[in-house]
Amino acid sequence: MEKNNQHSELLELLRKVLFSACRIRLSPKRDKHGLTFSQRHALFYMLNYPGIGLKELSGRLCITEPSMSNLADSLENRGYLRREKGATGKKKRKNIVLTEKGMSTALKL
């Protein structure tokens, strides 16, 4: 069991390193939709994990929470997502949800 856990941790570390390297190399480049590497991957995760929170998404994208908030602001201003308030326990959590435009674009990526 411990060996499985070590493999999982190693795979997660490898994913983060590879993702960070790709983001650094490809972030300035925009695709035909005018989206950066991180924006495209945010849409991908939102498509595959509906209602994902900003904190969890920032972890999956290997970026800080303030950077994630800025990225979400940009996508929201361009009509790709909207924020919804959702309650989880006593704390309020903001979920981000794809709009129709965001869903359509994410399916094309």
N, C-alpha and C positions, 0 to 999 in steps of 0.2 A: 504494500500500500504506500509506503514511504517513497519507493522508487517511482511510482505513478505520480505522486505529488511533485517530486523533483522534476520529472519530465514535463509536467504541466507548467511548473514555474519557469523552466528553461524555454519552453515554447512561447510562453507569454512574454518573456524578456526578449526573445528573438523577434517576435511580432512587433514589439515596441521599437526595437532598434531599426528594423527594416522600414517600418512605417515612418519613423522620424527621418531616416535617410532619404526616402522618397519624397517626403514633404519638403525637406530642405532643397532638394534638387528640382522639384517640379512646382512648388508653390507659386513662384512668380508667373508661371505659364498658365494661361487661361484656355479653356476649351471653347468649342463653338457656341456654347451657351454663356460664355463669359465667366465661368466658374473656375475657381482655383482647385487644386488637388484636395485641400482640406474641405472645401465647400462640397465638392462632389462626394467625398467619403461621408460627410455629415448626412447628406441626402440619402446615401446608400444605407447607413445605419438606421436612419429614421424610417426608411421604407421597411426594413427588416425587423425593427424593434419599435412598433407603434407606441407612442406615448412615452418614449424614453426621456429621462430627465437630463438637464444640462450637465449635471455633475457626472453622471454615468457616461454621457456622450463625450465629455472632455477626456475622460479616462481612456475610452476606446480610441479617440483620435490622438492621444498622447500630447495634449496641449493643456495649458493651465485653464482654470475656470474663468478668469477674466478674458483670456483670448477666446474661449468658447462663447462667452457672452457677446463679444464683439462680432464673432463669426455669425452667431444666431441673429444679432441685430441686422447685419448685412443681408442675410437670407430673408429675414422678415420684411425688411424695407423693399426688397425686390419681389416680394410676393410668393416666395417658395415655402414659407412656414408661418405658423401662428403659434402664440404661446397661450396655453390654457392653465388656469389654476386648478390644481387637484390637491386634495387633502390626503396625506398619508400619516395616520396617527395624529399627534398633536401639532406637528409641523406642517405648514403649507408648502407644497412643492409645485414648481412650475414645470409643466410638461410642454414639450414642443411637438407640434403635429404638422405634418405636411399638408399644404393646401392642394387644390386640384392641379395647379401649375407645378408645384413641387413634386407631386406624385407622378405626373406625366413626364417631367424631366428625369426623375430618378429611374423610372422604368426604361428610359432610353440610354442611360449611362452604362 
